């Protein structure tokens, strides 16, 4: 249960950070949609590194 609360809170904070940095001059409805979408993409990428099973990065 706490995992889901933390995940929602983390996405909320990350979307507000993206909104503040990247979308300052965009209209509010578009700003919220774009920042939340980018926050989910960033969280997925960061989460993939966190869930990696001790594999080495070969990028």
N, C-alpha and C positions, 0 to 999 in steps of 0.2 A: 504494500500500500504506500509506504513512504517513498519507495522507488519512483512510483508514478507521480506523486506530488513533487518530488525533486526534479523529475524530468520536465514537468509542465512549468515549474518555476524557472528552471534553467533556460528553456526555450523562450519564455517570456522576457527574461533579462537579456538574452542574446538578441532577440528581435528588437528590443528597445535600444540596444547598443548599435545595431546595424542601422536602425531608423535614425538615430542621432548622427551617425557618422556619414552615411551614404545618401540618405534621402531627406535632407533638410528642406529643400525647396519644392518638394512634390506635394500635391494635394493630399489631405489626410486619408481618404479611403484607399487610394493607390499606395500611399506610403505604408499603411498597415499591411496590405496584402503582399507587397514586394518584400518588406522587411521580415515578415513571418516566413515567407517562402525561402528566402536566403538563410534565415536562422535554422530552418530545418535541414537545409543542405549542409551548412557548416557543422551542425550537431551530428549529422550522419557521418560525415567524414571524420570528425574527431572521435566519435563513438566507435568507428571501425578500427581505429588505431588502439583504442582502449580494450576492445574485445579480441584483438589479435592473440593468437595462441603461441607466444614466444617465437614468432617467425621473424626473420631478419628482413629489413626493408631493402629491396633490390631495385628501387626505382631509378 
